């Protein structure tokens, strides 16, 4: 098989092989753990590896020989209309464990399906019906056409925006629903979004700054940057797939947008807030509900026998806090009480934090500094404890 191992083709080949490897590993992990998000990420990484394929093979000499050139011409390696939707559904499947594709969701794949049909028409026309090229009379790969690359870029930007909106809606609900938000924020997902955004920005910048963008050989640096960034996404995604073990079922996560609209539409009077505030404070100060590291808003609502929406409004309006910060406020107060009694002389700070309801050292340190503007050790030193 023809493959010219030049510098450009060899570098892209390394990233291509790594992309295929991580795609396989992620899909295998998804099957083993019945993890939908791993499968979606596997598909995303596979599409990224396919994205650089025409250039890897082009630099290896495939466009110079008819048989190999036909493979590049007639196989749509770059599925630009698929990358965005796959990113979006990966985001949803990661943040919503009960996520399933609905009939409505399949509409997101219509542009990709249309392009596949277009590619099939080209194959049938130029290879099976006509003896000469019609679509490929100009000798230029249709995957690299300006109209397709431009609309593909717009598609990816659109779905990145949808994914970011979904994540921020999720983040709002998490802080309003559970007391262990830091554990399920998937903060590394923002790194994923930033890397993907950089890929798209590089695409635009190199197009603007490079007057010879239309020439095949002038695009190497973009595809090298793309390869580095998608490899980072693959590494980051695989590492965090292995790392993430916390079950997400506790949220009973439904529709982010619907939940937010319902909460915004729900009204609680000042009289109701004043009525329920002391009852909620009793659960914290007397019954010490905050010591439950997996405490949720629904559990509080069940204990008080009121609607979760009432608790949410009570915490937001009555205490000017979200639920996560509200619970952490009492946890930090309990930690400070233990520090003032000298308990840190016989127990570790982590042990004290766990006793007060925190589930990790990182979450404890972050919450402590947010409330006191000091780290736990700085607080002990400053107070002379």
Steps between C-alpha positions, in 0.01 A plus 500: 500500500626845409597712800776755481634532855591866483506730801146627452337166424689323781404757764132484405519119485611490864200709606269295278611173661467649849153627416391157381650340810319732741179462303521123543594523870214740575245289315621187676477681833148610410394141432664363816343762727182556300610862477330693222723805528813291432342372179407852385853624578640200312300602194618861535867397514447268202356789296799717596739228379301476177517878467880499460503189277481674158798717589698218655450292185535802274843579640579128458446533123146368455373794294773438243378156388154435354404188701590659832366839392161340429491364856556849638251651255211259554523415871370792714764487771420843641155480658472864602123487553539208742772636729278770656198278581728228640663755730156620613369150572823407676447798729141397570584133561780596739291742707173311483533130576146431382556670163355321198467611141144599416337516158544876513873461561548316171431829319851609601641236267306610191780725359751215537259257334443747216875531446538121494227482234679773305825300523320186385355683199852611406631142521215359291525777239878520459589132544199295391303704246746725318830401345648838589489707816210743522506611862876453520581659167692771687714237675435645849379299799138595582563453874735798478259728314464848651120476537526172692788612721324830579159350583674225696678763708170679567341168599776425750479849651124463533524166680780622723268782607218251569738284702619794708141608569412145604799487733417833668138395549627177653738692725218721627281202580782315675568793734129532569431129553788329679750565777794337320504708181879509466507122469278493192582825323721325242722809493733333252216520247567874478858417398349285226285792380795740511715262295222454245443877485872552437479255211224707341675832568819367340293397200375857459833669576704288264242552229523877544875526554606249236444641149581158350243314710348345190827321421516150646857529626427823689266333748747278683542723804128519558465123487799461730338737755171318455671165564670625818174640638286198417770276652477710817122454495545123460747478789292723724177319418646153549671592829183650643288208377720275711502746791125571519329246725226697680149389408286770349161341569449705817411808299206336324614725221228592250487796264732783599310767315162380626620482859637851492183638345289326763711641782490848354123481462445381856420770754536483877368778720705675768265359762577145385871569501486632857289200602739238364836664579516395868389147411777471245756646742393243762583219257847646469577613855319234702462198272829573318380389159809661351708204623350289220761529220243407232223728625261627233232765494236231445596329826454825690163554331388148593603553860302825524219358285494791259570542130869511391419826320409657834833397651686629197328839518543511878875445473545737204286786631506440875873440536628652172689178424472202271436164668861379470643811665224499760592151620872571481444808716385277787775248433764772528342631819520149645865467392585834663330390821712185504816702431423737784458204734845374399382190320760556226768409756375142512349459151601598151329789327365257241355282776323802649374605156361152432325498838330826406366372167768581244589218264847611389794711611481715186134587552561576868795730432314685226187549713701605805693766309185623328333560838794623708742630232763278666619144459436274802869515600509878461187526717657286774817707491320834495271405789785349696319169539 
